[in-house]
């Protein structure tokens, strides 16, 4: 909220101004009232505000002197004069002080409202940092935040930019929160919500926050600080902020916290967890604030039979319809035999569906059909039997596999050939430059073409294929981690294990122990 001080020697005028305008809807809050300039100035010496509304003729200190001294304290202060005296000398003096408007009493509600709306717009522009340096810094910050969240920035590059961008690499914890705008109508509205969050956020004890402008309808909030600052206090503070924004802007929000990470370099894991939880916005009420660990680490959930998600992912990727049907058929039989709590089954199914939606978004990029995912989740929520649940999941998995097949059949022939080479020869030293030489093409052009067609960089796709094969070998063979690293194309075991952890969430040996 922008802070407002009102100064007038008539209590009736001050009371009238409080009631005249919808201050909260303007994003403003009257924080202090005074009957003369001296009392107001005393307050301003210890409290920073954005807007000053004052009369001119008052005892002890008049409005013009108040503005003069207040501007010396805060040069960016926005001042409005309300007066019953239409005096040209006063008007000239006020204009020289750089006021926003000179409004005669009785106050015209429309004129005052338009004046304050103009001030709000100026304040928002100021906060966006309209200087060239600030704009460039914001561009860099958003780029680094995006790469940090996605796990695609090297540690050295992140640390190199940490001081300049004030990144929390030395904080005790980091945590990502996806704030989903459920009925967003425009990019401008999403940006306005983001700016309002930055403006109104009252920092919880030992907690800092940054906003990353996600593609689509999400904002990503990055929290960091001391462990004492996380938990219920932070969630309640965000919930109150969401209510305020929902009431003011008539939109619906859903907050999804990822896992708490004590290593800033693991922010990517927290973000991936938050993305999974965010998909529950399709079946849970608007206004909810959900946390990853509550959704996915309930001990009772182990009573529900699980599917081998990696096996399902491989079947979808390979377009193996028979295997997809077999996986879900087997799961349905095991659920019927185990007879677990139906609510736990529904929770697990929603979790699995969210993982599929995230996977589909990653594999198909912009082609991912959000509304199809919404429809399936709504059907899952309404389903009354495990057979109905299974039918929906099977149908979505088959649709996913078919969409992948169609995409492969329509992509650029050179890119399709590159995909085939990676899938068959992933153990070789493959680079975009080597591919360019093989296809007699410019490497920069080929790299851009590959990303446009697949939604991934060539290196990201190569690593994805290699890690998928490594997971298979960890579960189906007794090879050492070093042997597996070499067999999938990595010369350095250390590099392979770190990349595996970043991608899967644990080291190769842990993965083998957990899954076998």
C-alpha positions as CSV (number, residue, x, y, z in Angstrom):
1,X,0.0,0.0,0.0
2,X,1.1,3.5,-0.8
3,X,1.2,5.6,2.5
4,X,-0.8,8.8,2.7
5,X,-0.6,11.7,5.2
6,X,-3.5,14.2,5.4
7,X,-3.0,17.6,7.0
8,X,-5.9,20.0,7.6
9,X,-6.9,22.1,10.6
10,X,-10.6,21.2,10.3
11,X,-11.4,17.7,11.7
12,X,-14.6,17.6,9.5
13,X,-12.4,17.9,6.4
14,X,-10.0,15.1,7.6
15,X,-13.0,12.8,8.4
16,X,-14.6,13.6,5.0
17,X,-11.5,12.7,3.1
18,X,-11.3,9.4,4.9
19,X,-14.8,8.5,3.8
20,X,-14.8,10.2,0.3
21,X,-12.6,7.8,-1.6
22,X,-12.0,4.0,-1.7
23,X,-8.5,4.2,-0.5
24,X,-7.8,0.5,-0.3
25,X,-8.9,0.0,-3.9
26,X,-6.5,2.7,-4.9
27,X,-3.7,0.8,-3.2
28,X,-3.4,3.5,-0.6
29,X,-3.6,3.8,3.1
30,X,-4.0,6.9,5.3
31,X,-1.3,6.4,7.9
32,X,-1.3,9.7,9.7
33,X,-3.5,12.9,10.1
34,X,-2.4,16.2,11.5
35,X,-4.0,19.6,12.2
36,X,-1.0,21.6,11.2
37,X,2.3,21.4,9.2
38,X,4.6,21.1,12.2
39,X,2.9,18.0,13.6
40,X,3.0,16.4,10.1
41,X,6.6,17.3,9.7
42,X,7.5,15.7,13.0
43,X,5.9,12.5,11.8
44,X,7.7,12.6,8.4
45,X,11.1,12.9,10.1
46,X,10.6,9.2,11.2
47,X,8.2,7.8,8.7
48,X,8.6,7.7,4.9
49,X,5.4,8.2,2.9
50,X,4.6,8.5,-0.8
51,X,1.7,11.0,-0.8
52,X,1.0,14.2,1.2
53,X,-2.4,15.9,1.0
54,X,-2.5,19.3,2.8
55,X,-4.4,22.5,3.3
56,X,-2.4,25.8,2.9
57,X,-3.5,28.1,5.8
58,X,-2.9,26.5,9.1
59,X,-1.4,27.7,12.4
60,X,2.1,26.9,13.6
61,X,3.2,25.9,10.0
62,X,1.3,26.4,6.8
63,X,1.0,23.9,3.9
64,X,3.6,25.6,1.6
65,X,6.3,25.5,4.2
66,X,5.4,21.9,5.1
67,X,5.8,20.9,1.4
68,X,9.1,22.7,1.2
69,X,10.6,20.9,4.2
70,X,9.0,17.6,3.4
71,X,10.4,17.7,-0.2
72,X,13.8,18.3,1.3
73,X,13.4,15.0,3.2
74,X,11.8,13.1,0.4
75,X,12.4,14.7,-3.1
76,X,10.1,12.1,-4.7
77,X,7.2,12.9,-2.4
78,X,3.9,13.5,-4.3
79,X,2.0,16.5,-2.9
80,X,-1.6,17.7,-3.4
81,X,-3.0,20.9,-2.0
82,X,-6.7,21.3,-0.9
83,X,-7.6,24.9,-0.1
84,X,-10.6,27.2,0.2
85,X,-8.5,30.1,-1.1
86,X,-8.4,30.8,-4.8
87,X,-5.3,33.0,-4.5
88,X,-3.0,33.3,-7.6
89,X,0.1,34.0,-5.4
90,X,-0.5,30.7,-3.5
91,X,-1.0,28.9,-6.7
92,X,2.3,30.1,-8.2
93,X,4.2,29.3,-5.1
94,X,2.7,25.8,-5.0
95,X,3.5,25.1,-8.6
96,X,7.2,26.1,-8.0
97,X,7.3,23.4,-5.3
98,X,6.2,20.8,-7.8
99,X,2.8,19.8,-6.5
100,X,0.6,17.3,-8.4
101,X,-2.6,19.4,-8.2
102,X,-4.2,22.5,-6.5
103,X,-7.8,21.6,-5.7
104,X,-10.3,24.1,-4.3
105,X,-12.7,23.2,-1.5
106,X,-15.4,21.9,-1.5
107,X,-13.4,19.0,-2.9
108,X,-14.5,17.6,-6.2
109,X,-14.5,13.8,-5.7
110,X,-13.8,13.0,-9.4
111,X,-10.9,15.5,-9.6
112,X,-9.2,14.2,-6.5
113,X,-9.7,10.6,-7.6
114,X,-8.2,11.3,-11.0
115,X,-5.3,13.1,-9.3
116,X,-4.6,10.2,-7.0
117,X,-4.9,7.7,-9.9
118,X,-2.3,9.7,-11.8
119,X,0.0,9.6,-8.7
120,X,-0.4,5.9,-8.4
121,X,0.6,5.5,-12.1
122,X,3.7,7.6,-11.5
123,X,4.6,5.6,-8.4
124,X,4.4,2.4,-10.3
125,X,6.6,3.7,-13.1
126,X,9.1,4.8,-10.4
127,X,9.1,1.4,-8.9
128,X,9.7,-0.2,-12.2
129,X,13.0,1.7,-12.3
130,X,12.6,3.8,-15.4
131,X,16.3,4.8,-15.6
132,X,18.3,2.9,-18.2
133,X,20.6,1.4,-15.6
134,X,17.7,0.1,-13.5
135,X,15.9,-1.3,-16.5
136,X,19.1,-3.1,-17.6
137,X,19.6,-4.4,-14.1
138,X,16.0,-5.7,-14.0
139,X,16.4,-7.5,-17.3
140,X,19.6,-9.2,-16.0
141,X,17.9,-10.1,-12.7
142,X,14.9,-11.7,-14.5
143,X,17.2,-13.6,-16.8
144,X,19.3,-14.9,-13.9
145,X,16.2,-15.7,-11.8
146,X,14.7,-17.7,-14.6
147,X,17.9,-19.7,-15.2
148,X,18.4,-20.2,-11.5
149,X,14.8,-21.6,-11.1
150,X,15.3,-23.9,-14.1
151,X,18.7,-25.1,-12.9
152,X,20.3,-24.0,-16.2
153,X,22.9,-21.6,-14.8
154,X,26.4,-22.7,-13.7
155,X,27.3,-22.1,-10.0
156,X,30.2,-19.8,-11.0
157,X,28.0,-17.6,-13.1
158,X,25.4,-17.4,-10.4
159,X,28.0,-16.4,-7.7
160,X,29.6,-13.9,-10.1
161,X,26.2,-12.0,-10.3
162,X,25.2,-12.5,-6.7
163,X,26.5,-9.2,-5.3
164,X,25.4,-7.0,-8.1
165,X,21.8,-8.5,-8.1
166,X,21.6,-9.0,-4.3
167,X,20.9,-12.7,-4.6
168,X,20.5,-14.7,-1.4
169,X,23.3,-17.2,-1.9
170,X,24.4,-16.9,1.7
171,X,20.9,-17.2,3.3
172,X,20.0,-20.2,5.4
173,X,17.3,-21.4,3.1
174,X,15.5,-20.7,-0.2
175,X,12.0,-21.7,-1.2
176,X,10.1,-21.1,-4.5
177,X,6.4,-20.4,-4.5
178,X,4.3,-20.5,-7.7
179,X,1.5,-17.9,-7.6
180,X,-1.0,-18.9,-10.2
181,X,-3.4,-16.3,-11.6
182,X,-6.4,-18.5,-12.3
183,X,-8.4,-16.1,-14.5
184,X,-5.8,-13.9,-15.9
185,X,-7.0,-11.7,-18.8
186,X,-3.8,-10.1,-20.0
187,X,0.0,-9.9,-19.6
188,X,-0.4,-6.3,-18.4
189,X,-2.7,-7.5,-15.6
190,X,-0.2,-10.2,-14.5
191,X,2.5,-7.5,-14.4
192,X,0.3,-5.2,-12.4
193,X,-0.3,-8.0,-9.8
194,X,3.4,-8.6,-9.6
195,X,4.1,-4.9,-9.0
196,X,1.4,-4.8,-6.4
197,X,3.0,-7.8,-4.6
198,X,6.4,-6.1,-4.6
199,X,4.9,-2.8,-3.4
200,X,2.6,-4.2,-0.6
201,X,4.8,-7.0,0.6
202,X,5.6,-6.5,4.3
203,X,8.7,-8.6,4.9
204,X,8.2,-11.3,7.5
205,X,10.8,-11.6,10.1
206,X,14.1,-12.8,8.6
207,X,12.5,-13.4,5.2
208,X,13.2,-11.7,1.8
209,X,11.2,-12.1,-1.4
210,X,11.8,-11.6,-5.1
211,X,9.4,-11.9,-8.0
212,X,10.2,-13.7,-11.3
213,X,7.8,-13.0,-14.2
214,X,7.0,-16.5,-15.4
215,X,5.7,-17.2,-18.9
216,X,1.9,-17.7,-19.1
217,X,-0.2,-17.0,-16.0
218,X,2.2,-17.7,-13.2
219,X,4.4,-15.5,-11.0
220,X,7.2,-17.2,-9.1
221,X,8.1,-15.8,-5.7
222,X,11.5,-16.7,-4.4
223,X,11.7,-16.5,-0.6
224,X,14.9,-16.7,1.4
225,X,16.2,-16.0,4.9
226,X,16.3,-17.8,8.2
227,X,14.5,-20.9,9.0
228,X,12.6,-19.1,11.8
229,X,10.9,-16.9,9.2
230,X,9.3,-19.7,7.2
231,X,6.2,-21.8,7.8
232,X,2.8,-20.6,9.1
233,X,3.7,-17.0,9.5
234,X,4.9,-16.7,5.9
235,X,1.9,-18.6,4.6
236,X,-0.6,-16.4,6.5
237,X,1.1,-13.3,5.4
238,X,0.9,-14.4,1.7
239,X,-2.7,-15.5,2.2
240,X,-3.7,-12.0,3.5
241,X,-1.9,-10.4,0.6
242,X,-3.8,-12.7,-1.9
243,X,-7.1,-11.8,-0.3
244,X,-6.4,-8.1,-0.7
245,X,-5.4,-8.5,-4.4
246,X,-8.4,-10.7,-5.1
247,X,-10.8,-8.2,-3.7
248,X,-9.2,-5.2,-5.4
249,X,-8.7,-6.7,-8.8
250,X,-11.5,-9.3,-8.9
251,X,-9.2,-12.2,-9.8
252,X,-8.5,-15.6,-8.2
253,X,-5.1,-16.7,-7.0
254,X,-3.6,-20.0,-5.9
255,X,-0.2,-20.3,-4.1
256,X,1.9,-23.4,-4.2
257,X,5.1,-23.6,-2.1
258,X,7.9,-25.9,-3.1
259,X,10.2,-27.7,-0.8
260,X,12.4,-25.8,1.6
261,X,16.0,-26.0,0.5
262,X,19.0,-25.3,2.7
263,X,21.3,-25.0,-0.3
264,X,20.5,-22.0,-2.6
265,X,21.8,-24.0,-5.6
266,X,18.8,-26.4,-5.0
267,X,16.3,-23.7,-5.7
268,X,15.5,-25.6,-9.0
269,X,14.2,-28.6,-6.9
270,X,12.0,-26.3,-4.8
271,X,10.6,-24.7,-8.0
272,X,9.9,-28.1,-9.7
273,X,8.0,-29.2,-6.5
274,X,6.1,-25.9,-6.5
275,X,5.1,-26.5,-10.2
276,X,3.7,-29.9,-9.3
277,X,1.6,-28.5,-6.4
278,X,0.4,-25.6,-8.6
279,X,-1.4,-28.1,-10.8
280,X,-3.7,-28.9,-7.9
281,X,-5.2,-25.5,-8.5
282,X,-7.4,-27.3,-11.1
283,X,-9.2,-29.3,-8.3
284,X,-8.7,-27.3,-5.1
285,X,-10.4,-24.0,-4.2
286,X,-9.1,-20.6,-5.3
287,X,-7.3,-18.8,-2.6
288,X,-5.6,-21.9,-1.3
289,X,-2.0,-21.8,0.0
290,X,-0.6,-25.3,-0.4
291,X,2.8,-26.7,0.5
292,X,4.7,-29.4,-1.2
293,X,5.6,-31.5,1.8
294,X,2.0,-31.7,3.0
295,X,0.8,-32.9,-0.4
296,X,3.5,-35.5,-1.2
297,X,5.1,-36.7,2.1
298,X,2.1,-37.9,4.0
299,X,3.1,-41.3,5.5
300,X,-0.3,-42.7,4.9
301,X,0.0,-42.2,1.2
302,X,2.5,-45.1,1.1
303,X,-0.6,-47.4,1.6
304,X,-1.6,-46.5,-2.0
305,X,-0.1,-48.8,-4.6
306,X,2.4,-46.8,-6.8
307,X,3.2,-46.9,-10.4
308,X,6.7,-46.9,-11.8
309,X,6.6,-43.4,-13.2
310,X,9.9,-43.7,-15.0
311,X,8.5,-46.7,-16.8
312,X,5.4,-44.8,-17.7
313,X,7.5,-41.9,-18.9
314,X,9.5,-44.1,-21.1
315,X,6.4,-45.8,-22.6
316,X,4.9,-42.4,-23.4
317,X,8.1,-41.2,-24.9
318,X,8.4,-44.3,-27.1
319,X,4.7,-44.2,-28.0
320,X,4.2,-47.7,-26.6
321,X,0.4,-47.8,-26.3
322,X,0.3,-51.4,-25.1
323,X,2.8,-50.7,-22.3
324,X,0.8,-47.6,-21.2
325,X,-2.4,-49.6,-21.0
326,X,-0.6,-52.5,-19.2
327,X,0.8,-50.1,-16.6
328,X,-2.5,-48.6,-15.7
329,X,-4.4,-51.9,-15.8
330,X,-1.9,-53.4,-13.4
331,X,-2.2,-50.4,-11.1
332,X,-6.0,-50.7,-11.0
333,X,-5.8,-54.4,-10.1
334,X,-3.3,-53.6,-7.2
335,X,-5.6,-50.8,-5.9
336,X,-8.6,-53.2,-5.9
337,X,-6.6,-55.8,-4.0
338,X,-5.1,-53.3,-1.4
339,X,-8.4,-51.4,-0.7
340,X,-6.7,-48.3,0.6
341,X,-8.5,-45.1,1.8
342,X,-10.3,-43.7,-1.3
343,X,-9.2,-40.1,-0.4
344,X,-5.6,-41.2,-0.4
345,X,-6.1,-42.9,-3.8
346,X,-7.6,-39.7,-5.1
347,X,-4.7,-37.6,-3.7
348,X,-2.1,-39.9,-5.2
349,X,-3.9,-39.9,-8.6
350,X,-4.0,-36.1,-8.5
351,X,-0.3,-36.0,-7.7
352,X,0.5,-38.4,-10.6
353,X,-1.7,-36.4,-13.0
354,X,0.1,-33.2,-12.0
355,X,3.5,-34.9,-12.7
356,X,2.2,-35.9,-16.1
357,X,1.0,-32.3,-16.8
358,X,4.4,-30.9,-15.9
359,X,6.1,-33.6,-18.0
360,X,3.9,-32.8,-20.9
361,X,4.6,-29.1,-20.5
362,X,8.4,-29.8,-20.5
363,X,8.3,-32.1,-23.5
364,X,5.8,-30.3,-25.7
365,X,6.6,-26.7,-24.5
366,X,4.0,-24.3,-25.8
367,X,2.0,-27.1,-27.4
368,X,1.0,-28.5,-24.0
369,X,-2.8,-28.3,-23.8
370,X,-3.6,-26.7,-20.4
371,X,-7.4,-27.1,-20.9
372,X,-7.1,-30.8,-21.6
373,X,-5.2,-31.2,-18.3
374,X,-7.9,-29.1,-16.5
375,X,-10.6,-31.3,-18.0
376,X,-8.9,-34.5,-16.9
377,X,-8.3,-33.3,-13.4
378,X,-11.9,-32.2,-13.0
379,X,-13.0,-35.7,-14.2
380,X,-10.6,-37.3,-11.7
381,X,-12.1,-35.2,-8.9
382,X,-15.6,-36.3,-9.9
383,X,-14.8,-40.0,-10.4
384,X,-16.3,-42.4,-8.0
385,X,-14.4,-45.6,-8.7
386,X,-10.8,-46.7,-9.3
387,X,-11.9,-47.9,-12.8
388,X,-13.0,-44.3,-13.7
389,X,-9.8,-42.9,-12.3
390,X,-7.7,-45.4,-14.3
391,X,-9.7,-44.7,-17.5
392,X,-9.0,-41.0,-17.3
393,X,-5.3,-41.4,-16.5
394,X,-4.9,-44.0,-19.3
395,X,-6.7,-41.7,-21.8
396,X,-4.5,-38.8,-20.9
397,X,-1.3,-40.8,-21.1
398,X,-2.2,-42.2,-24.6
399,X,-3.1,-38.7,-25.8
400,X,0.2,-37.5,-24.5
401,X,2.1,-40.2,-26.4
402,X,0.1,-39.6,-29.6
403,X,0.8,-35.8,-29.4
404,X,4.6,-36.6,-29.2
405,X,4.3,-39.0,-32.2
406,X,2.5,-36.3,-34.2
407,X,5.1,-33.8,-33.3
408,X,7.9,-36.0,-34.4
409,X,6.3,-36.7,-37.7
410,X,5.9,-32.9,-38.5
411,X,9.1,-31.5,-37.3
412,X,11.9,-30.3,-39.6
413,X,13.6,-33.3,-41.2
414,X,17.1,-32.1,-40.0
415,X,15.8,-31.8,-36.5
416,X,14.1,-35.2,-36.7
417,X,17.3,-36.8,-37.8
418,X,19.2,-35.1,-34.9
419,X,16.7,-36.5,-32.5
420,X,17.2,-40.0,-34.0
421,X,21.0,-39.7,-33.8
422,X,20.8,-38.7,-30.1
423,X,18.4,-41.5,-29.2
424,X,20.7,-44.1,-30.8
425,X,24.1,-42.7,-30.3
426,X,23.8,-40.8,-27.0
427,X,27.0,-42.5,-25.7
428,X,29.1,-40.7,-28.4
429,X,30.5,-37.1,-28.0
430,X,27.7,-35.2,-29.6
431,X,27.6,-31.4,-30.0
432,X,25.6,-28.9,-32.0
433,X,28.8,-28.0,-33.8
434,X,29.4,-31.6,-34.8
435,X,25.8,-31.9,-36.0
436,X,26.1,-28.7,-38.0
437,X,29.2,-30.1,-39.8
438,X,27.3,-33.3,-40.5
439,X,24.4,-31.5,-42.0
440,X,26.5,-28.8,-43.6
441,X,24.6,-26.1,-41.7
442,X,25.5,-23.0,-39.6
443,X,25.7,-24.2,-35.9
444,X,23.9,-21.1,-34.5
445,X,21.0,-21.5,-37.0
446,X,20.8,-25.2,-36.3
447,X,20.8,-24.7,-32.6
448,X,17.9,-22.2,-32.8
449,X,16.0,-24.4,-35.2
450,X,16.3,-27.4,-32.8
451,X,15.0,-25.3,-29.9
452,X,12.1,-23.9,-32.0
453,X,11.1,-27.4,-33.1
454,X,11.5,-29.3,-29.8
455,X,11.2,-26.6,-27.1
456,X,14.6,-27.6,-25.7
457,X,18.2,-26.8,-26.5
458,X,20.2,-29.5,-28.1
459,X,22.3,-30.0,-24.9
460,X,19.3,-30.2,-22.7
461,X,17.7,-32.8,-24.9
462,X,21.0,-34.8,-25.0
463,X,21.2,-34.8,-21.2
464,X,17.6,-35.8,-20.9
465,X,18.1,-38.9,-23.1
466,X,21.3,-39.8,-21.3
467,X,19.8,-39.5,-17.8
468,X,16.8,-41.5,-18.9
469,X,19.1,-44.3,-20.1
470,X,21.2,-44.0,-16.9
471,X,18.1,-44.5,-14.8
472,X,17.2,-47.6,-16.7
473,X,20.7,-49.1,-16.3
474,X,20.7,-48.3,-12.5
475,X,17.6,-50.3,-12.0
476,X,18.1,-53.1,-14.6
477,X,21.9,-53.8,-14.3
478,X,24.6,-54.1,-11.6
479,X,27.0,-51.8,-13.4
480,X,28.9,-49.3,-11.2
481,X,28.0,-45.6,-11.4
482,X,31.3,-44.9,-13.1
483,X,30.6,-47.6,-15.8
484,X,27.1,-46.2,-16.3
485,X,28.4,-42.6,-16.6
486,X,30.8,-43.8,-19.3
487,X,28.2,-45.9,-21.1
488,X,25.8,-43.0,-21.5
489,X,28.5,-40.5,-22.8
490,X,29.9,-38.8,-19.7
491,X,33.7,-38.8,-19.3
492,X,33.6,-37.4,-15.8
493,X,31.7,-39.4,-13.1
494,X,31.6,-36.3,-10.9
495,X,29.9,-34.3,-13.6
496,X,27.4,-37.1,-14.3
497,X,26.4,-37.5,-10.6
498,X,25.9,-33.8,-10.1
499,X,23.8,-33.5,-13.3
500,X,21.9,-36.6,-12.3
501,X,21.1,-35.1,-8.9
502,X,20.0,-31.8,-10.5
503,X,17.7,-33.7,-12.9
504,X,16.3,-36.4,-10.6
505,X,16.6,-35.0,-7.2
506,X,19.1,-37.5,-5.7
507,X,22.5,-39.1,-6.5
508,X,22.6,-42.2,-8.7
509,X,23.4,-44.6,-5.7
510,X,20.5,-43.2,-3.8
511,X,18.2,-43.6,-6.8
512,X,19.2,-47.3,-7.1
513,X,18.7,-48.0,-3.4
514,X,15.3,-46.3,-3.3
515,X,13.9,-47.9,-6.5
516,X,15.1,-51.4,-6.1
